[in-house]
Amino acid sequence: LAAIDKYVANGGTALYDATWNALMRLRGIDGRRVIVLMTDGRDENNRGDGPGSTHGFQEVLKKLRTVDATVFTIGLGTRIDREPLQRLATESGGEAAFPEGVSSLPQEFRRILENLRRRYIIGYTSTNSARDGAWRKVDIRSRHPGMTVVSRGGYFAPER
């Protein structure tokens, strides 16, 4: 917390490279893989006139699918690019939040922790045995009113 308090933002962010690097670090970890990404959602160089990353957004999404990590995004600042933050969260089974200011961060972190505490793992065996690397859509619904199911929406079949 002290390190975060001392941080002064004064330039662009290689957002997609940072997300890529986090995914690469998590890929060999057993157990739950979670990333909390606090940013304005903009991938910019220090001058703000070009991209800041060498990895593109689509490349990051592809890596996200293979690592099986959950991303919680927190959009901060006055010029938030919401679309990539919402997409990272949605495609990973996480959530995106866009608080009014930094004073809301403690409650956002509590919300993320509560979300993680309330997760369940559901097993599924497909009837499609094709090993083609294709996306398999899986729709999970609850029979109980008021219960929300959040998932990645499917999985990639093995390639071999």
N, C-alpha and C positions, 0 to 999 in steps of 0.2 A: 504493500500500500504506500509506503514511503517513497519507493521508486516511481510509482505512478504519479504521486503528488508532485514530484520534482520534474516530471517530464513536461517539456514545452514543445508543442507541435508548431513547426515552422517551415513546412515544405510538403512535397508530394509524398505519396505512399505507394510502394510497390505491393499493392494489396494482393494481387493474384499470386505473386511470388511468395509472399508471406503465408498465404493460405496453402499453397503447394508445399512449402517447407514444413508446415505444421502437419499436413497429411503424410508426408514422407516420414516424419519422426514417429507418427502414430501407427504406421502400417505394420510394424513388427511387434506391437504391444498386444498382449492378450487381455481380454476383458473389454469393458466399455471404453469406447473412444469418443471423446467429446472435445470440441473446440468452441471457445467463446471468443467471438470476433467483435471487437469494439472499433468502429471506424466510421468515416463519412460515406463509405462505399465507393469512393472514387479511386481509380488506379491512375495515378499521375506521377510524372517526374517532378523534381523540385520546382521547376519554373511553372508547372501546371499547364504546359502546352503540348503534352504528349503522354503516352503511356509510361508507367513507371516499372512495369514488369516485363520479363522475357517470356513468361508463360501467359497464354491467353485464357480468357474466362472459360471457353468450352473445354480447354485442356484441363483446367482445374475441376470442372464438373465431372469429366471422365475419370479423373483420379479419385475424386470423392466417392464415386460409385464403387471403385475397386477396393478402397480402404475401409469402407463401411463405417464411417465416422458420422456422428451427429453434430451439426453446426448450429449454434445459437448465435444470432447476430444482434448487435446493439448499434443502431445508427445514431451517431453523435454529430453535432455541428449544425450550422445554418444552411449548408448546401449538401444535403444528403442525397445520394443516388440510391434510392430505395430498391430498384429492380434487382440488382445483383445480390443484395443482402437478403431480400425476400426469397429469391430463387435458391441460394445456397441453403437457407434454412428449410425451405419446403422440400427440396429434393433429398435432403439428408434426414428428414423426420424431426428436425429441430423447430425452432420458432424465431421469428424476427420481432424485435421491439424497437420503437422509435420514441424514446422518452423526451420530455420537454427540455430537460437539462441534466447536468451531472448530479444534482441533488437527488435524482430518482434512481441512481445506480444501485444503491443498497437494496432497494425493493426489486429491481430487475434481477440482481444476483440471487435474491431469495426465491424469486419466481422460477429461475432456472434450476436451482437446487430442488425445489419442490417438484418440478416437472420430472427431474431425474429420479427422485424417490418414488414417484408414482408410475414408473414404467414397468411393463411386463414383456416377457419374451414369448412369442407364439411360434410354435413349430409348424412347418408346412412341408408336405411332400407333393411335388408336382406329378401330374400324370403325363406330362410332356418330357420325354427322356432325351430329346435332341440336344446334343452338345454343340451348339452353334454360336454361343456368346451373345445371343439375342436378349433383348429386354422382355421379361415376362411380367405382365401387369397382374397385380394381386389386389383385390378390393376387399378390405376388412371392415365389417360393420358390426355394431353392437345391437343387441336386441333390447338393451335397457335404455329407456328414455333418459336424456341428460348426460349419458356417458359419451365422451368424445374419444374417437380413435384417430390417432395420428400415426402415419407410417410413411415410408419412402414410396409407397405405391407399387412396389414390385421388386424384382431382382434381376440381375444378369445371369443367364445360364452359363455353366462352365463352357469354355471353348473347346476343351479336349476331354 
